């Protein structure tokens, strides 16, 4: 009796294993994707975000799902990454949404609205305020599904050949500055130009540019801007906490098994968290080195901040009047931003301002 029962049980076990093996194989298929970055390899923090993401996906799938990362220019130029994903030339890219504001200014919100969120605020809005879903309503029109996959923290205001003391000093100034910030400053007479990271230094060195902005001390030091433009301004009010995105071809995304989609979401979250932590860890020492090398640290005068804020508000109202998608997201962002700062002015600002005053005591 026991022998018959054993054989029966063993038979069921064998049958189950026969069924389970193909099921497991189907849920963990071998997939190879290409990811084009908008950033050069020399910037290990922002370019490295894609490598952190790719490694996390590979490890979570026992190397069944491999995503090969290519630097800007290896497949397509940095500012054509989104087009490559939309066209299906690559399965995905790691980029800044606001690079594509020329297609629709609503792309700006995926990265940072000038005078908008800081890094923690935009994460709160993206993950818990409906931001990811709102932005994917736009990206869907371009055959894209997107996830946050990096953040630089608050950025610097850029490198200038001469001091900037009042709004009139911006008139005629040729500056590399991306997205809506360029249109805002053009209202003050600045001539905005958008260039990929690897193209900025040569233009600055040749005199094609009078000023430039990129990220912050760690990346800026690597690119050598202080060698030709010594005045280093802050804050970068146009990028208080800019998100870097994974743009994924929508058809490719929909074709993935659910567990692979979940792994991509988790790996993107890891990249998002790790990037801002790495910048926070690296920027203090980099700023000290830049100052020791001759960089002249300057705060933007209040008159420039006020004029820029006024110009930004005017521009947002102008765009909102003709672009329903922009207005929808803008209204959501402003409401969330105002609520966030209501809270931040209490505990966060109170603590930070005290600790800044007492630093080193």
Secondary structure, DSSP 4 states (H G I P E B T S, - for coil): -HHHHHHHHHHHHHHHHHHHHHHHHHHT--EEEEEEESS-TT-TTTTHHHHHHHHHHHHHTTTSEEEEEE-TTTSS-GGGHHHHHHHTSSSEEEE-GGGGTTT-GGGHHHH--TT---HHHHHHHHHHSSHHHHHHHHHGGGTEEEEEEEE--SPP-EEESS---SGGGGTT-EEE--HHHHHHHHTTT-EEE---HHHHHHHHHHTS-SEE--S-HHHHHHHTGGGT--EEEE--TT-SSPEEEEEEEHHHHHHS-HHHHHHHHHHHHHHHHHHHHHHHHHHHHHHHHHHHTT-EEEEPPHHHHHHHHHHHHHHHHHHHTT-HHHHHHHHHHHHHHHHHHHHHTTHHHHHHHHHHHTTT-
